[in-house]
Amino acid sequence: MLRVTLQVEATRVEQRTDFDRLVLDVETKDQ
């Protein structure tokens, strides 16, 4: 693995606003 970037964003599901969304960006070496 070369690099991992993560973000946690607030998100909505219908009327509820207390959910988080996890976004992962994983960069690996080509082999």
C-alpha positions in Angstrom: 0.0 0.0 0.0 1.3 3.4 -0.9 -1.4 5.7 0.6 -4.7 5.6 2.3 -7.0 8.7 2.6 -10.2 8.7 4.5 -13.0 11.1 5.0 -16.0 11.0 7.3 -19.0 13.0 6.1 -22.3 13.7 7.7 -25.2 12.2 5.7 -29.0 11.9 5.8 -31.2 8.9 5.5 -34.7 10.0 4.9 -35.5 12.3 7.9 -32.6 11.2 10.1 -29.4 13.2 10.0 -27.3 11.3 12.6 -25.5 9.1 10.1 -21.9 9.2 8.9 -20.5 8.1 5.6 -16.9 6.8 5.4 -15.0 7.4 2.2 -11.8 5.5 1.7 -9.2 6.1 -1.1 -6.6 3.4 -1.2 -3.6 3.6 -3.5 -1.5 0.5 -4.1 1.5 -0.4 -6.2 0.9 -2.2 -9.6 2.5 -5.6 -9.6 
